[in-house]
Amino acid sequence: MNRHNTASFQKGFTLVEMAIVMVIIGLLIGGILKGQEILAATKINTTVKEIQAIDGAFSLFYQKYGMLPGDMTTPATFLPNCTGACNQAGDNDENYEAQYQAALASTDERFTAFIHLAAAGLVSGIENTATIEVGRSVMPSAVGGAYTVGTFGANTTSPNFYQGGSYLGMIKSIATDGTIGRNPIMTSSVAAIDRKIDDGKAKTGLLIITSCAACYDAVAGTYNENYTTTATEFMYKLNVP
């Protein structure tokens, strides 16, 4: 090969080579975006299953014992190996005494509710400990944040939501001192969950959004799914008193 041909060969990529490179880059980007889409959908589907499983666990517990988990009197009498934090007695008034956003304490019925469910073999991944920690004594959700429980009182801002009764709360996070921290739950995620499990409306039905006025249209009741500035929370009506 002469020097002229060698120089031409080393000059750079041909248009065909550049096209091939661009196609490969496009495929890689497309694959990453598709992977992210699949991951997001998986988190939504997993969260829906979590909510349904927790709802079923509360219902089965109430049917079996005639008391709400956490609200149970003398839990050690009914639940196997229920010592320590598990043996924190409730008052059996079918009332959790607080909204789901309130700070937790190890003596709260809202806190021991999940420990009682675990002792009854109805949920997994919850430790019998007085330490308040997401992923240990507080159940995390696949989509972000964590689950708590509360009793629902009068709610004039959501007249179509069930009045009274117990509900599952999805909060942004719980710090180890029992206060709420930040762990984003995006509006688009809540909307997707609502469509799968309820009526798809932000302020009606079994599931309602609770902490972000900009996350939905107050007139139409539709979610503002492109809103990402503020994380949100929601609550879901449980099939128990």
C-alpha positions as protocol buffer text, in pm:
chain_id: "A"
residue {
  index: 1
  type: MET
  ca { x: 0 y: 0 z: 0 }
}
residue {
  index: 2
  type: ASN
  ca { x: 146 y: 341 z: -94 }
}
residue {
  index: 3
  type: ARG
  ca { x: 166 y: 639 z: 140 }
}
residue {
  index: 4
  type: HIS
  ca { x: -121 y: 820 z: -35 }
}
residue {
  index: 5
  type: ASN
  ca { x: -365 y: 533 z: 16 }
}
residue {
  index: 6
  type: THR
  ca { x: -254 y: 489 z: 378 }
}
residue {
  index: 7
  type: ALA
  ca { x: -320 y: 855 z: 452 }
}
residue {
  index: 8
  type: SER
  ca { x: -665 y: 828 z: 292 }
}
residue {
  index: 9
  type: PHE
  ca { x: -745 y: 522 z: 501 }
}
residue {
  index: 10
  type: GLN
  ca { x: -641 y: 697 z: 823 }
}
residue {
  index: 11
  type: LYS
  ca { x: -827 y: 1019 z: 740 }
}
residue {
  index: 12
  type: GLY
  ca { x: -1145 y: 931 z: 937 }
}
residue {
  index: 13
  type: PHE
  ca { x: -1477 y: 747 z: 938 }
}
residue {
  index: 14
  type: THR
  ca { x: -1670 y: 708 z: 617 }
}
residue {
  index: 15
  type: LEU
  ca { x: -2036 y: 813 z: 600 }
}
residue {
  index: 16
  type: VAL
  ca { x: -2137 y: 448 z: 617 }
}
residue {
  index: 17
  type: GLU
  ca { x: -1927 y: 394 z: 928 }
}
residue {
  index: 18
  type: MET
  ca { x: -2070 y: 707 z: 1088 }
}
residue {
  index: 19
  type: ALA
  ca { x: -2423 y: 588 z: 1008 }
}
residue {
  index: 20
  type: ILE
  ca { x: -2353 y: 252 z: 1171 }
}
residue {
  index: 21
  type: VAL
  ca { x: -2219 y: 425 z: 1483 }
}
residue {
  index: 22
  type: MET
  ca { x: -2526 y: 649 z: 1504 }
}
residue {
  index: 23
  type: VAL
  ca { x: -2756 y: 348 z: 1468 }
}
residue {
  index: 24
  type: ILE
  ca { x: -2574 y: 168 z: 1749 }
}
residue {
  index: 25
  type: ILE
  ca { x: -2593 y: 476 z: 1974 }
}
residue {
  index: 26
  type: GLY
  ca { x: -2964 y: 508 z: 1896 }
}
residue {
  index: 27
  type: LEU
  ca { x: -3023 y: 144 z: 1984 }
}
residue {
  index: 28
  type: LEU
  ca { x: -2834 y: 184 z: 2311 }
}
residue {
  index: 29
  type: ILE
  ca { x: -3032 y: 495 z: 2408 }
}
residue {
  index: 30
  type: GLY
  ca { x: -3356 y: 327 z: 2306 }
}
residue {
  index: 31
  type: GLY
  ca { x: -3267 y: 22 z: 2511 }
}
residue {
  index: 32
  type: ILE
  ca { x: -3189 y: 233 z: 2818 }
}
residue {
  index: 33
  type: LEU
  ca { x: -3516 y: 428 z: 2789 }
}
residue {
  index: 34
  type: LYS
  ca { x: -3713 y: 109 z: 2736 }
}
residue {
  index: 35
  type: GLY
  ca { x: -3542 y: -45 z: 3037 }
}
residue {
  index: 36
  type: GLN
  ca { x: -3634 y: 256 z: 3250 }
}
residue {
  index: 37
  type: GLU
  ca { x: -3995 y: 231 z: 3126 }
}
residue {
  index: 38
  type: ILE
  ca { x: -4011 y: -138 z: 3215 }
}
residue {
  index: 39
  type: LEU
  ca { x: -3858 y: -70 z: 3559 }
}
residue {
  index: 40
  type: ALA
  ca { x: -4112 y: 205 z: 3630 }
}
residue {
  index: 41
  type: ALA
  ca { x: -4401 y: -19 z: 3525 }
}
residue {
  index: 42
  type: THR
  ca { x: -4268 y: -300 z: 3741 }
}
residue {
  index: 43
  type: LYS
  ca { x: -4256 y: -69 z: 4045 }
}
residue {
  index: 44
  type: ILE
  ca { x: -4616 y: 39 z: 3981 }
}
residue {
  index: 45
  type: ASN
  ca { x: -4740 y: -319 z: 3947 }
}
residue {
  index: 46
  type: THR
  ca { x: -4548 y: -425 z: 4258 }
}
residue {
  index: 47
  type: THR
  ca { x: -4694 y: -136 z: 4459 }
}
residue {
  index: 48
  type: VAL
  ca { x: -5047 y: -230 z: 4349 }
}
residue {
  index: 49
  type: LYS
  ca { x: -4985 y: -586 z: 4467 }
}
residue {
  index: 50
  type: GLU
  ca { x: -4844 y: -453 z: 4796 }
}
residue {
  index: 51
  type: ILE
  ca { x: -5154 y: -243 z: 4859 }
}
residue {
  index: 52
  type: GLN
  ca { x: -5386 y: -531 z: 4777 }
}
residue {
  index: 53
  type: ALA
  ca { x: -5186 y: -769 z: 4998 }
}
residue {
  index: 54
  type: ILE
  ca { x: -5186 y: -526 z: 5293 }
}
residue {
  index: 55
  type: ASP
  ca { x: -5559 y: -464 z: 5250 }
}
residue {
  index: 56
  type: GLY
  ca { x: -5618 y: -840 z: 5250 }
}
residue {
  index: 57
  type: ALA
  ca { x: -5396 y: -883 z: 5557 }
}
residue {
  index: 58
  type: PHE
  ca { x: -5591 y: -626 z: 5757 }
}
residue {
  index: 59
  type: SER
  ca { x: -5920 y: -785 z: 5652 }
}
residue {
  index: 60
  type: LEU
  ca { x: -5809 y: -1139 z: 5742 }
}
residue {
  index: 61
  type: PHE
  ca { x: -5672 y: -1022 z: 6077 }
}
residue {
  index: 62
  type: TYR
  ca { x: -6000 y: -852 z: 6164 }
}
residue {
  index: 63
  type: GLN
  ca { x: -6204 y: -1152 z: 6054 }
}
residue {
  index: 64
  type: LYS
  ca { x: -5993 y: -1388 z: 6264 }
}
residue {
  index: 65
  type: TYR
  ca { x: -5950 y: -1187 z: 6583 }
}
residue {
  index: 66
  type: GLY
  ca { x: -6239 y: -938 z: 6573 }
}
residue {
  index: 67
  type: MET
  ca { x: -5993 y: -656 z: 6638 }
}
residue {
  index: 68
  type: LEU
  ca { x: -5773 y: -436 z: 6423 }
}
residue {
  index: 69
  type: PRO
  ca { x: -5399 y: -504 z: 6427 }
}
residue {
  index: 70
  type: GLY
  ca { x: -5234 y: -255 z: 6660 }
}
residue {
  index: 71
  type: ASP
  ca { x: -5569 y: -186 z: 6825 }
}
residue {
  index: 72
  type: MET
  ca { x: -5573 y: -535 z: 6978 }
}
residue {
  index: 73
  type: THR
  ca { x: -5591 y: -575 z: 7356 }
}
residue {
  index: 74
  type: THR
  ca { x: -5353 y: -828 z: 7519 }
}
residue {
  index: 75
  type: PRO
  ca { x: -5192 y: -922 z: 7184 }
}
residue {
  index: 76
  type: ALA
  ca { x: -4969 y: -1186 z: 7348 }
}
residue {
  index: 77
  type: THR
  ca { x: -5285 y: -1382 z: 7430 }
}
residue {
  index: 78
  type: PHE
  ca { x: -5377 y: -1411 z: 7063 }
}
residue {
  index: 79
  type: LEU
  ca { x: -5055 y: -1391 z: 6864 }
}
residue {
  index: 80
  type: PRO
  ca { x: -4767 y: -1643 z: 6872 }
}
residue {
  index: 81
  type: ASN
  ca { x: -4430 y: -1527 z: 7003 }
}
residue {
  index: 82
  type: CYS
  ca { x: -4572 y: -1180 z: 7064 }
}
residue {
  index: 83
  type: THR
  ca { x: -4327 y: -1025 z: 7307 }
}
residue {
  index: 84
  type: GLY
  ca { x: -4153 y: -689 z: 7329 }
}
residue {
  index: 85
  type: ALA
  ca { x: -4284 y: -433 z: 7080 }
}
residue {
  index: 86
  type: CYS
  ca { x: -4548 y: -679 z: 6959 }
}
residue {
  index: 87
  type: ASN
  ca { x: -4704 y: -697 z: 7305 }
}
residue {
  index: 88
  type: GLN
  ca { x: -4793 y: -327 z: 7309 }
}
residue {
  index: 89
  type: ALA
  ca { x: -5167 y: -335 z: 7374 }
}
residue {
  index: 90
  type: GLY
  ca { x: -5426 y: -123 z: 7199 }
}
residue {
  index: 91
  type: ASP
  ca { x: -5765 y: -18 z: 7334 }
}
residue {
  index: 92
  type: ASN
  ca { x: -5987 y: -205 z: 7083 }
}
residue {
  index: 93
  type: ASP
  ca { x: -6196 y: 98 z: 6994 }
}
residue {
  index: 94
  type: GLU
  ca { x: -6152 y: 46 z: 6615 }
}
residue {
  index: 95
  type: ASN
  ca { x: -5976 y: 379 z: 6595 }
}
residue {
  index: 96
  type: TYR
  ca { x: -5608 y: 449 z: 6530 }
}
residue {
  index: 97
  type: GLU
  ca { x: -5628 y: 787 z: 6704 }
}
residue {
  index: 98
  type: ALA
  ca { x: -5418 y: 970 z: 6444 }
}
residue {
  index: 99
  type: GLN
  ca { x: -5388 y: 1064 z: 6079 }
}
residue {
  index: 100
  type: TYR
  ca { x: -5131 y: 873 z: 5877 }
}
residue {
  index: 101
  type: GLN
  ca { x: -4891 y: 1171 z: 5841 }
}
residue {
  index: 102
  type: ALA
  ca { x: -4840 y: 1208 z: 6218 }
}
residue {
  index: 103
  type: ALA
  ca { x: -4500 y: 1123 z: 6368 }
}
residue {
  index: 104
  type: LEU
  ca { x: -4475 y: 766 z: 6489 }
}
residue {
  index: 105
  type: ALA
  ca { x: -4385 y: 639 z: 6834 }
}
residue {
  index: 106
  type: SER
  ca { x: -4316 y: 278 z: 6925 }
}
residue {
  index: 107
  type: THR
  ca { x: -4625 y: 281 z: 7147 }
}
residue {
  index: 108
  type: ASP
  ca { x: -4858 y: 395 z: 6866 }
}
residue {
  index: 109
  type: GLU
  ca { x: -5125 y: 154 z: 6749 }
}
residue {
  index: 110
  type: ARG
  ca { x: -5035 y: 271 z: 6397 }
}
residue {
  index: 111
  type: PHE
  ca { x: -4681 y: 144 z: 6449 }
}
residue {
  index: 112
  type: THR
  ca { x: -4763 y: -190 z: 6613 }
}
residue {
  index: 113
  type: ALA
  ca { x: -5032 y: -264 z: 6352 }
}
residue {
  index: 114
  type: PHE
  ca { x: -4778 y: -402 z: 6107 }
}
residue {
  index: 115
  type: ILE
  ca { x: -4588 y: -586 z: 6381 }
}
residue {
  index: 116
  type: HIS
  ca { x: -4916 y: -759 z: 6477 }
}
residue {
  index: 117
  type: LEU
  ca { x: -4978 y: -847 z: 6113 }
}
residue {
  index: 118
  type: ALA
  ca { x: -4630 y: -999 z: 6092 }
}
residue {
  index: 119
  type: ALA
  ca { x: -4682 y: -1196 z: 6415 }
}
residue {
  index: 120
  type: ALA
  ca { x: -5003 y: -1335 z: 6267 }
}
residue {
  index: 121
  type: GLY
  ca { x: -4811 y: -1444 z: 5956 }
}
residue {
  index: 122
  type: LEU
  ca { x: -5000 y: -1208 z: 5728 }
}
residue {
  index: 123
  type: VAL
  ca { x: -4711 y: -985 z: 5613 }
}
residue {
  index: 124
  type: SER
  ca { x: -4338 y: -1042 z: 5584 }
}
residue {
  index: 125
  type: GLY
  ca { x: -4030 y: -826 z: 5623 }
}
residue {
  index: 126
  type: ILE
  ca { x: -4141 y: -656 z: 5946 }
}
residue {
  index: 127
  type: GLU
  ca { x: -3927 y: -701 z: 6257 }
}
residue {
  index: 128
  type: ASN
  ca { x: -4057 y: -717 z: 6612 }
}
residue {
  index: 129
  type: THR
  ca { x: -3861 y: -414 z: 6724 }
}
residue {
  index: 130
  type: ALA
  ca { x: -3941 y: -78 z: 6882 }
}
residue {
  index: 131
  type: THR
  ca { x: -3692 y: 90 z: 6647 }
}
residue {
  index: 132
  type: ILE
  ca { x: -3881 y: 300 z: 6393 }
}
residue {
  index: 133
  type: GLU
  ca { x: -3710 y: 245 z: 6061 }
}
residue {
  index: 134
  type: VAL
  ca { x: -3833 y: 209 z: 5704 }
}
residue {
  index: 135
  type: GLY
  ca { x: -3745 y: -134 z: 5572 }
}
residue {
  index: 136
  type: ARG
  ca { x: -3727 y: -278 z: 5922 }
}
residue {
  index: 137
  type: SER
  ca { x: -4031 y: -202 z: 6138 }
}
residue {
  index: 138
  type: VAL
  ca { x: -4201 y: 23 z: 5882 }
}
residue {
  index: 139
  type: MET
  ca { x: -4297 y: -127 z: 5547 }
}
residue {
  index: 140
  type: PRO
  ca { x: -4147 y: 48 z: 5242 }
}
residue {
  index: 141
  type: SER
  ca { x: -4325 y: 65 z: 4907 }
}
residue {
  index: 142
  type: ALA
  ca { x: -4176 y: -29 z: 4573 }
}
residue {
  index: 143
  type: VAL
  ca { x: -4261 y: 309 z: 4421 }
}
residue {
  index: 144
  type: GLY
  ca { x: -4107 y: 517 z: 4703 }
}
residue {
  index: 145
  type: GLY
  ca { x: -4199 y: 622 z: 5053 }
}
residue {
  index: 146
  type: ALA
  ca { x: -4350 y: 394 z: 5315 }
}
residue {
  index: 147
  type: TYR
  ca { x: -4683 y: 263 z: 5443 }
}
residue {
  index: 148
  type: THR
  ca { x: -4861 y: 369 z: 5758 }
}
residue {
  index: 149
  type: VAL
  ca { x: -5219 y: 334 z: 5877 }
}
residue {
  index: 150
  type: GLY
  ca { x: -5466 y: 578 z: 6029 }
}
residue {
  index: 151
  type: THR
  ca { x: -5831 y: 649 z: 6101 }
}
residue {
  index: 152
  type: PHE
  ca { x: -6015 y: 882 z: 5869 }
}
residue {
  index: 153
  type: GLY
  ca { x: -6235 y: 1157 z: 6013 }
}
residue {
  index: 154
  type: ALA
  ca { x: -6441 y: 1424 z: 5843 }
}
residue {
  index: 155
  type: ASN
  ca { x: -6279 y: 1541 z: 5521 }
}
residue {
  index: 156
  type: THR
  ca { x: -6460 y: 1838 z: 5369 }
}
residue {
  index: 157
  type: THR
  ca { x: -6208 y: 1867 z: 5084 }
}
residue {
  index: 158
  type: SER
  ca { x: -6292 y: 1519 z: 4956 }
}
residue {
  index: 159
  type: PRO
  ca { x: -6667 y: 1473 z: 5003 }
}
residue {
  index: 160
  type: ASN
  ca { x: -6680 y: 1166 z: 4778 }
}
residue {
  index: 161
  type: PHE
  ca { x: -6424 y: 976 z: 4983 }
}
residue {
  index: 162
  type: TYR
  ca { x: -6554 y: 728 z: 5238 }
}
residue {
  index: 163
  type: GLN
  ca { x: -6621 y: 895 z: 5570 }
}
residue {
  index: 164
  type: GLY
  ca { x: -6477 y: 719 z: 5873 }
}
residue {
  index: 165
  type: GLY
  ca { x: -6290 y: 390 z: 5885 }
}
residue {
  index: 166
  type: SER
  ca { x: -5929 y: 285 z: 5860 }
}
residue {
  index: 167
  type: TYR
  ca { x: -5704 y: 355 z: 5567 }
}
residue {
  index: 168
  type: LEU
  ca { x: -5357 y: 278 z: 5442 }
}
residue {
  index: 169
  type: GLY
  ca { x: -5137 y: 583 z: 5404 }
}
residue {
  index: 170
  type: MET
  ca { x: -4850 y: 614 z: 5159 }
}
residue {
  index: 171
  type: ILE
  ca { x: -4611 y: 872 z: 5302 }
}
residue {
  index: 172
  type: LYS
  ca { x: -4293 y: 1017 z: 5160 }
}
residue {
  index: 173
  type: SER
  ca { x: -4076 y: 854 z: 5425 }
}
residue {
  index: 174
  type: ILE
  ca { x: -4032 y: 811 z: 5799 }
}
residue {
  index: 175
  type: ALA
  ca { x: -3711 y: 913 z: 5970 }
}
residue {
  index: 176
  type: THR
  ca { x: -3571 y: 701 z: 6252 }
}
residue {
  index: 177
  type: ASP
  ca { x: -3698 y: 955 z: 6507 }
}
residue {
  index: 178
  type: GLY
  ca { x: -4055 y: 901 z: 6389 }
}
residue {
  index: 179
  type: THR
  ca { x: -4082 y: 1215 z: 6179 }
}
residue {
  index: 180
  type: ILE
  ca { x: -4160 y: 1229 z: 5810 }
}
residue {
  index: 181
  type: GLY
  ca { x: -3863 y: 1275 z: 5581 }
}
residue {
  index: 182
  type: ARG
  ca { x: -3834 y: 1310 z: 5204 }
}
residue {
  index: 183
  type: ASN
  ca { x: -3848 y: 1021 z: 4960 }
}
residue {
  index: 184
  type: PRO
  ca { x: -4022 y: 1130 z: 4639 }
}
residue {
  index: 185
  type: ILE
  ca { x: -4342 y: 966 z: 4520 }
}
residue {
  index: 186
  type: MET
  ca { x: -4416 y: 1121 z: 4183 }
}
residue {
  index: 187
  type: THR
  ca { x: -4766 y: 1223 z: 4075 }
}
residue {
  index: 188
  type: SER
  ca { x: -4740 y: 1006 z: 3764 }
}
residue {
  index: 189
  type: SER
  ca { x: -4680 y: 702 z: 3985 }
}
residue {
  index: 190
  type: VAL
  ca { x: -4984 y: 774 z: 4203 }
}
residue {
  index: 191
  type: ALA
  ca { x: -5197 y: 827 z: 3892 }
}
residue {
  index: 192
  type: ALA
  ca { x: -5085 y: 495 z: 3745 }
}
residue {
  index: 193
  type: ILE
  ca { x: -5161 y: 315 z: 4073 }
}
residue {
  index: 194
  type: ASP
  ca { x: -5502 y: 484 z: 4094 }
}
residue {
  index: 195
  type: ARG
  ca { x: -5593 y: 371 z: 3742 }
}
residue {
  index: 196
  type: LYS
  ca { x: -5505 y: 12 z: 3826 }
}
residue {
  index: 197
  type: ILE
  ca { x: -5666 y: -9 z: 4168 }
}
residue {
  index: 198
  type: ASP
  ca { x: -5946 y: 250 z: 4170 }
}
residue {
  index: 199
  type: ASP
  ca { x: -6123 y: 509 z: 3953 }
}
residue {
  index: 200
  type: GLY
  ca { x: -5819 y: 701 z: 3825 }
}
residue {
  index: 201
  type: LYS
  ca { x: -5942 y: 1025 z: 3985 }
}
residue {
  index: 202
  type: ALA
  ca { x: -5733 y: 1219 z: 4233 }
}
residue {
  index: 203
  type: LYS
  ca { x: -6000 y: 1300 z: 4491 }
}
residue {
  index: 204
  type: THR
  ca { x: -6269 y: 1032 z: 4465 }
}
residue {
  index: 205
  type: GLY
  ca { x: -6302 y: 662 z: 4531 }
}
residue {
  index: 206
  type: LEU
  ca { x: -6092 y: 431 z: 4747 }
}
residue {
  index: 207
  type: LEU
  ca { x: -5761 y: 607 z: 4672 }
}
residue {
  index: 208
  type: ILE
  ca { x: -5712 y: 981 z: 4699 }
}
residue {
  index: 209
  type: ILE
  ca { x: -5410 y: 1208 z: 4674 }
}
residue {
  index: 210
  type: THR
  ca { x: -5361 y: 1408 z: 4993 }
}
residue {
  index: 211
  type: SER
  ca { x: -5061 y: 1637 z: 5013 }
}
residue {
  index: 212
  type: CYS
  ca { x: -5008 y: 1822 z: 4685 }
}
residue {
  index: 213
  type: ALA
  ca { x: -5267 y: 2066 z: 4549 }
}
residue {
  index: 214
  type: ALA
  ca { x: -5064 y: 2123 z: 4232 }
}
residue {
  index: 215
  type: CYS
  ca { x: -5061 y: 1750 z: 4156 }
}
residue {
  index: 216
  type: TYR
  ca { x: -5420 y: 1744 z: 4032 }
}
residue {
  index: 217
  type: ASP
  ca { x: -5692 y: 1953 z: 3871 }
}
residue {
  index: 218
  type: ALA
  ca { x: -5941 y: 2040 z: 4143 }
}
residue {
  index: 219
  type: VAL
  ca { x: -6229 y: 2081 z: 3895 }
}
residue {
  index: 220
  type: ALA
  ca { x: -6176 y: 1783 z: 3663 }
}
residue {
  index: 221
  type: GLY
  ca { x: -6022 y: 1563 z: 3931 }
}
residue {
  index: 222
  type: THR
  ca { x: -5751 y: 1449 z: 3691 }
}
residue {
  index: 223
  type: TYR
  ca { x: -5386 y: 1410 z: 3787 }
}
residue {
  index: 224
  type: ASN
  ca { x: -5123 y: 1656 z: 3664 }
}
residue {
  index: 225
  type: GLU
  ca { x: -4886 y: 1375 z: 3575 }
}
residue {
  index: 226
  type: ASN
  ca { x: -4613 y: 1603 z: 3440 }
}
residue {
  index: 227
  type: TYR
  ca { x: -4584 y: 1784 z: 3772 }
}
residue {
  index: 228
  type: THR
  ca { x: -4256 y: 1682 z: 3936 }
}
residue {
  index: 229
  type: THR
  ca { x: -4170 y: 1976 z: 4160 }
}
residue {
  index: 230
  type: THR
  ca { x: -4315 y: 1835 z: 4482 }
}
residue {
  index: 231
  type: ALA
  ca { x: -4349 y: 1478 z: 4599 }
}
residue {
  index: 232
  type: THR
  ca { x: -4693 y: 1364 z: 4699 }
}
residue {
  index: 233
  type: GLU
  ca { x: -4875 y: 1118 z: 4925 }
}
residue {
  index: 234
  type: PHE
  ca { x: -5201 y: 928 z: 4911 }
}
residue {
  index: 235
  type: MET
  ca { x: -5433 y: 718 z: 5123 }
}
residue {
  index: 236
  type: TYR
  ca { x: -5634 y: 407 z: 5040 }
}
residue {
  index: 237
  type: LYS
  ca { x: -5950 y: 291 z: 5217 }
}
residue {
  index: 238
  type: LEU
  ca { x: -5899 y: -47 z: 5385 }
}
residue {
  index: 239
  type: ASN
  ca { x: -6171 y: -312 z: 5391 }
}
residue {
  index: 240
  type: VAL
  ca { x: -6203 y: -296 z: 5770 }
}
residue {
  index: 241
  type: PRO
  ca { x: -6390 y: -66 z: 6015 }
}
